[in-house]
């Protein structure tokens, strides 16, 4: 049985995994890639344990940041997003990320967001004002374990500053669109979805009222994931929305989070042109999934050397010690099932060699 964050995750039937995807306005960098490779490993470990896995990874192609980037490029937002999504899908394939079962794009789920907004209004969890619908967010920050100042800072960082709200903790489910902005008809006038509502609507539509595992970057824990879950739980009455969360730590450069605004991006495609795919995956898996990590170019050479050692270990035979070989393989798999402990599994693979190493290489898609 897989455990995530110390929480056992027994599965009866299929495992339903929702992976918070990209806003397609730029090329995939290591921060993106780390999240999606770790989510991929979680799915691969479950499949190796005999659990069918369905993965939904959304594309947030309705977003003000995307709209601004498309405008600067002189392109319609939807065409711009489609091109960027093509590059993203190409990078995921190059990284050996298992194809997802569902890849909903936010612009095709606007009717579901409208239905979510109407349901929240009917249940008293939202209110309408000047063509916008706001979710009542009182209590969300407390559930996320944040103080009022930190919550206010993060909400402002992600653009939740609308002065028309009743409470600074409230967030938009539906927003009116000005001329030149993407807009769709609704009973409140032409508008567009709020970010958190998009993911809630896509996840609910795909998997129903609950998920087994929700993956995404740790920097999205609040407000995005907290409000997504709160909206879903408010409209369905089912708690928890996600039985377990895989919040993958951020990638930093010289102590600063890798981000376009910081100008410190390292693009996945650039690394793959000069290094084996297995080495890049090892680089991204080289620290526990929840830990933040500082990227250093020299780490790639270390990952290449380790990949070579793993392949040499896999080529060793276990003549005369089949029982020990089987025990080594079981120990490596147990490590992967124990909170995705890749570090221990790799150590066992190198030491035991043979089938243990071959299994770890296969499950982690390093071959």
C-alpha positions as CSV (number, residue, x, y, z in Angstrom):
1,X,0.0,0.0,0.0
2,X,1.3,3.5,-0.9
3,X,1.7,6.1,1.7
4,X,1.9,9.8,0.9
5,X,3.1,12.2,3.6
6,X,2.7,9.5,6.2
7,X,-0.9,8.9,5.2
8,X,-1.8,5.4,4.0
9,X,-3.6,5.4,0.7
10,X,-5.5,2.2,0.2
11,X,-7.3,1.9,-3.1
12,X,-10.3,-0.2,-4.0
13,X,-10.6,-0.3,-7.8
14,X,-9.0,2.6,-9.6
15,X,-6.8,5.4,-8.2
16,X,-8.1,8.9,-9.2
17,X,-5.2,11.4,-9.5
18,X,-5.6,15.0,-10.4
19,X,-2.4,16.9,-11.3
20,X,-2.5,20.7,-11.3
21,X,-1.2,21.5,-14.8
22,X,0.3,24.4,-16.6
23,X,-0.8,27.8,-17.6
24,X,0.5,27.6,-21.1
25,X,2.2,30.9,-21.7
26,X,5.9,29.8,-21.6
27,X,8.2,26.8,-22.2
28,X,8.6,24.1,-19.6
29,X,11.2,24.8,-17.0
30,X,12.7,22.6,-14.2
31,X,10.2,23.8,-11.7
32,X,7.3,22.5,-13.8
33,X,9.1,19.4,-14.8
34,X,9.9,18.4,-11.2
35,X,6.2,18.5,-10.2
36,X,5.1,16.4,-13.2
37,X,7.9,13.8,-12.9
38,X,7.1,13.2,-9.3
39,X,3.4,12.9,-10.1
40,X,4.4,10.5,-12.8
41,X,6.4,8.4,-10.4
42,X,3.5,8.3,-8.0
43,X,1.3,6.9,-10.8
44,X,4.0,4.4,-11.9
45,X,4.5,3.1,-8.3
46,X,0.7,2.6,-8.0
47,X,0.6,0.8,-11.3
48,X,3.5,-1.5,-10.3
49,X,1.6,-2.3,-7.2
50,X,-1.3,-3.5,-9.4
51,X,-3.6,-0.5,-9.0
52,X,-5.2,1.0,-12.2
53,X,-4.5,4.7,-12.3
54,X,-6.5,7.4,-14.0
55,X,-4.7,10.8,-14.2
56,X,-6.4,14.1,-15.0
57,X,-3.9,16.9,-15.7
58,X,-5.6,20.2,-16.6
59,X,-4.5,23.0,-18.8
60,X,-5.3,26.5,-17.4
61,X,-5.8,28.2,-20.7
62,X,-8.1,30.9,-19.3
63,X,-5.9,33.1,-17.2
64,X,-5.0,36.8,-17.1
65,X,-1.3,36.1,-17.2
66,X,-1.8,34.0,-20.4
67,X,-4.0,36.7,-21.9
68,X,-1.4,39.3,-21.3
69,X,1.4,37.1,-22.8
70,X,-0.7,36.4,-25.9
71,X,-1.5,40.1,-26.3
72,X,2.3,40.9,-26.2
73,X,2.9,38.3,-28.8
74,X,0.1,39.7,-31.0
75,X,-1.8,36.4,-30.9
76,X,-5.3,35.3,-29.9
77,X,-5.2,33.8,-26.4
78,X,-6.5,30.4,-27.5
79,X,-4.1,30.0,-30.4
80,X,-1.2,31.2,-28.2
81,X,-2.2,28.7,-25.5
82,X,-2.5,25.8,-28.0
83,X,1.0,26.4,-29.3
84,X,2.5,26.5,-25.8
85,X,0.6,23.4,-24.9
86,X,2.1,21.6,-27.9
87,X,5.6,22.4,-26.6
88,X,4.6,21.3,-23.1
89,X,3.2,18.0,-24.3
90,X,6.4,17.5,-26.3
91,X,8.6,18.1,-23.2
92,X,6.5,15.7,-21.1
93,X,6.9,12.9,-23.8
94,X,10.6,13.6,-23.9
95,X,10.8,13.2,-20.1
96,X,9.0,9.9,-20.4
97,X,6.0,11.2,-18.4
98,X,3.3,8.6,-18.8
99,X,0.4,9.8,-21.0
100,X,-2.5,11.1,-18.9
101,X,-6.0,9.8,-19.1
102,X,-7.7,13.2,-19.3
103,X,-6.3,16.6,-20.2
104,X,-9.1,19.1,-19.9
105,X,-8.6,22.6,-21.1
106,X,-10.2,25.3,-18.9
107,X,-11.9,27.1,-21.9
108,X,-14.0,24.0,-22.6
109,X,-15.2,23.8,-19.0
110,X,-16.7,27.3,-18.7
111,X,-20.3,25.9,-18.5
112,X,-19.2,23.7,-15.6
113,X,-17.7,26.7,-13.8
114,X,-21.0,28.6,-14.3
115,X,-22.9,25.6,-12.8
116,X,-20.4,25.6,-9.9
117,X,-21.0,29.3,-9.3
118,X,-24.8,28.8,-9.4
119,X,-24.6,25.9,-6.9
120,X,-22.4,27.8,-4.5
121,X,-24.9,30.8,-4.7
122,X,-27.9,28.5,-4.1
123,X,-26.2,26.9,-1.1
124,X,-25.2,30.3,0.5
125,X,-21.5,29.8,0.0
126,X,-21.2,32.6,-2.5
127,X,-22.7,36.0,-3.4
128,X,-23.0,38.0,-6.6
129,X,-21.9,41.6,-7.0
130,X,-21.6,43.8,-10.1
131,X,-21.5,40.8,-12.5
132,X,-19.0,38.8,-10.3
133,X,-19.6,35.8,-8.1
134,X,-17.4,35.5,-4.9
135,X,-16.9,32.4,-2.8
136,X,-17.1,33.0,0.9
137,X,-13.6,32.1,2.0
138,X,-13.8,32.5,5.8
139,X,-12.1,29.6,7.5
140,X,-10.0,28.5,4.4
141,X,-6.8,30.0,5.7
142,X,-7.3,28.4,9.1
143,X,-7.7,25.0,7.5
144,X,-4.5,25.7,5.6
145,X,-2.7,26.5,8.9
146,X,-1.8,30.1,8.0
147,X,-2.0,33.3,10.0
148,X,-4.0,36.3,8.6
149,X,-0.9,38.2,7.5
150,X,0.6,35.3,5.6
151,X,-2.7,34.4,4.0
152,X,-3.3,38.1,2.9
153,X,0.2,38.3,1.4
154,X,-0.3,35.1,-0.6
155,X,-3.8,36.1,-1.8
156,X,-2.4,39.4,-3.0
157,X,0.6,37.7,-4.7
158,X,-1.9,35.7,-6.7
159,X,-4.0,38.7,-7.6
160,X,-6.9,38.2,-5.2
161,X,-7.3,41.9,-4.3
162,X,-10.7,42.9,-5.6
163,X,-12.1,45.7,-3.4
164,X,-15.7,44.7,-4.1
165,X,-15.4,41.6,-1.9
166,X,-17.2,41.4,1.4
167,X,-14.2,39.9,3.1
168,X,-10.5,39.8,2.1
169,X,-10.7,36.0,2.3
170,X,-13.3,35.8,-0.5
171,X,-12.2,34.8,-4.0
172,X,-13.8,35.1,-7.4
173,X,-15.6,32.1,-8.9
174,X,-16.8,34.2,-11.8
175,X,-15.4,37.6,-13.0
176,X,-16.9,40.1,-15.5
177,X,-14.8,40.5,-18.6
178,X,-13.9,43.9,-20.1
179,X,-13.7,44.5,-23.8
180,X,-10.7,42.7,-25.3
181,X,-10.7,40.0,-22.5
182,X,-11.9,36.5,-23.0
183,X,-15.6,36.3,-22.1
184,X,-18.5,33.9,-22.1
185,X,-22.2,34.5,-21.5
186,X,-23.7,33.8,-18.1
187,X,-26.7,34.9,-16.0
188,X,-24.4,37.5,-14.5
189,X,-23.3,38.9,-17.8
190,X,-20.2,38.2,-20.0
191,X,-17.3,37.0,-17.9
192,X,-14.7,34.4,-17.3
193,X,-13.9,31.8,-14.6
194,X,-11.8,32.4,-11.5
195,X,-8.6,30.3,-11.4
196,X,-9.5,28.2,-8.3
197,X,-13.0,27.5,-9.7
198,X,-11.6,26.2,-13.0
199,X,-9.7,23.4,-11.3
200,X,-12.6,22.6,-9.0
201,X,-14.9,22.3,-11.9
202,X,-12.6,20.2,-14.0
203,X,-11.7,17.8,-11.2
204,X,-15.4,17.4,-10.1
205,X,-16.5,16.9,-13.7
206,X,-13.8,14.3,-14.4
207,X,-13.8,12.3,-11.1
208,X,-16.9,13.3,-9.1
209,X,-16.8,14.6,-5.5
210,X,-13.5,13.2,-4.3
211,X,-9.9,12.3,-5.4
212,X,-7.5,9.8,-4.1
213,X,-4.4,11.9,-4.8
214,X,-4.0,15.5,-5.8
215,X,-0.5,16.6,-7.1
216,X,0.9,20.0,-7.7
217,X,3.6,22.4,-6.8
218,X,4.0,23.3,-3.1
219,X,3.8,27.0,-4.1
220,X,0.1,26.4,-5.1
221,X,-0.8,25.0,-1.7
222,X,-2.4,28.3,-0.8
223,X,-4.4,29.9,-2.1
224,X,-5.0,27.8,-5.1
225,X,-5.4,24.2,-3.8
226,X,-6.9,25.4,-0.5
227,X,-9.7,27.3,-2.3
228,X,-10.2,24.6,-5.0
229,X,-10.8,22.0,-2.3
230,X,-13.0,24.4,-0.3
231,X,-15.2,25.1,-3.2
232,X,-15.5,21.4,-4.1
233,X,-16.4,20.4,-0.6
234,X,-18.9,23.3,-0.2
235,X,-20.8,22.3,-3.3
236,X,-20.7,18.5,-2.7
237,X,-20.7,18.2,1.1
238,X,-18.0,15.5,0.7
239,X,-14.8,15.8,2.8
240,X,-11.9,15.5,2.2
241,X,-11.9,16.6,-1.4
242,X,-8.5,14.8,-1.8
243,X,-7.5,11.9,0.4
244,X,-3.8,12.8,0.0
245,X,-1.8,15.6,-1.4
246,X,1.5,15.5,-3.3
247,X,2.8,19.0,-2.9
248,X,6.1,19.0,-4.7
249,X,8.8,21.4,-3.4
250,X,9.9,24.3,-5.6
251,X,13.2,24.5,-7.6
252,X,15.4,27.4,-6.7
253,X,18.5,29.0,-8.3
254,X,20.9,30.7,-5.8
255,X,18.1,30.6,-3.2
256,X,15.4,32.2,-5.4
257,X,12.4,30.3,-6.7
258,X,12.8,29.5,-10.3
259,X,10.2,31.7,-12.1
260,X,9.9,33.8,-15.2
261,X,9.5,36.9,-13.1
262,X,12.9,36.2,-11.5
263,X,14.6,35.6,-14.9
264,X,16.3,32.5,-13.6
265,X,14.6,29.8,-15.7
266,X,16.4,26.6,-16.7
267,X,14.4,25.0,-19.6
268,X,13.9,21.2,-19.7
269,X,14.4,21.0,-23.5
270,X,17.8,22.6,-23.2
271,X,19.0,20.0,-20.7
272,X,17.6,17.1,-22.7
273,X,19.6,18.2,-25.7
274,X,22.8,17.5,-23.9
275,X,22.0,14.9,-21.3
276,X,20.3,11.5,-21.2
277,X,16.6,11.5,-20.2
278,X,17.3,9.1,-17.3
279,X,19.9,11.5,-15.9
280,X,17.5,14.5,-16.1
281,X,14.8,12.4,-14.3
282,X,17.3,11.4,-11.7
283,X,18.2,15.0,-11.2
284,X,14.6,15.9,-10.6
285,X,14.1,12.9,-8.2
286,X,17.3,13.6,-6.4
287,X,15.7,15.2,-3.3
288,X,12.6,14.2,-1.4
289,X,9.4,15.2,-3.2
290,X,8.3,17.7,-0.5
291,X,11.7,19.4,-0.1
292,X,12.7,22.6,-1.9
293,X,15.8,22.2,-4.0
294,X,18.6,24.4,-5.3
295,X,19.6,23.6,-8.9
296,X,23.3,23.5,-9.7
297,X,24.6,22.5,-13.1
298,X,27.1,20.1,-11.6
299,X,24.3,18.0,-10.2
300,X,23.6,16.8,-13.8
301,X,27.0,15.2,-14.1
302,X,26.5,13.5,-10.8
303,X,23.1,12.2,-12.0
304,X,24.7,10.9,-15.2
305,X,27.3,9.0,-13.1
306,X,24.7,7.5,-10.9
307,X,22.6,6.4,-13.9
308,X,25.7,4.6,-15.3
309,X,26.2,2.9,-11.9
310,X,22.5,1.8,-11.9
311,X,22.8,0.3,-15.3
312,X,26.0,-1.5,-14.4
313,X,24.3,-2.8,-11.2
314,X,21.3,-4.0,-13.3
315,X,23.6,-6.0,-15.5
316,X,24.9,-8.0,-12.6
317,X,23.5,-11.6,-12.3
318,X,22.4,-13.1,-9.1
319,X,23.7,-16.6,-9.8
320,X,23.4,-18.8,-6.7
321,X,21.4,-16.2,-4.7
322,X,17.9,-16.0,-6.1
323,X,16.3,-15.6,-2.7
324,X,18.5,-12.6,-1.9
325,X,17.8,-11.1,-5.3
326,X,14.0,-11.3,-4.7
327,X,14.4,-9.9,-1.2
328,X,16.4,-6.9,-2.6
329,X,13.7,-6.3,-5.2
330,X,10.9,-6.4,-2.5
331,X,12.9,-4.0,-0.3
332,X,13.3,-1.5,-3.2
333,X,9.6,-1.6,-4.0
334,X,8.7,-1.2,-0.3
335,X,10.8,1.9,-0.2
336,X,9.0,3.4,-3.2
337,X,5.6,2.6,-1.6
338,X,6.8,4.3,1.6
339,X,6.2,7.9,0.8
340,X,7.9,7.5,-2.6
341,X,11.3,7.1,-0.9
342,X,13.3,7.1,-4.1
343,X,16.6,7.7,-2.3
344,X,16.4,4.5,-0.4
345,X,15.2,2.5,-3.4
346,X,18.2,3.8,-5.5
347,X,20.6,2.8,-2.7
348,X,19.1,-0.7,-2.6
349,X,19.2,-0.9,-6.4
350,X,22.9,0.0,-6.5
351,X,23.9,-2.4,-3.7
352,X,21.8,-5.4,-4.7
353,X,22.0,-5.0,-8.4
354,X,20.3,-7.5,-10.6
355,X,16.5,-7.6,-10.5
356,X,16.3,-5.0,-7.8
357,X,18.1,-2.5,-10.0
358,X,16.2,-3.4,-13.1
359,X,12.9,-3.0,-11.3
360,X,13.8,0.5,-9.9
361,X,15.1,1.6,-13.3
362,X,11.8,0.4,-14.9
363,X,9.4,1.9,-12.3
364,X,11.3,5.3,-12.3
365,X,11.5,5.2,-16.1
366,X,15.3,5.7,-16.1
367,X,16.1,3.2,-18.8
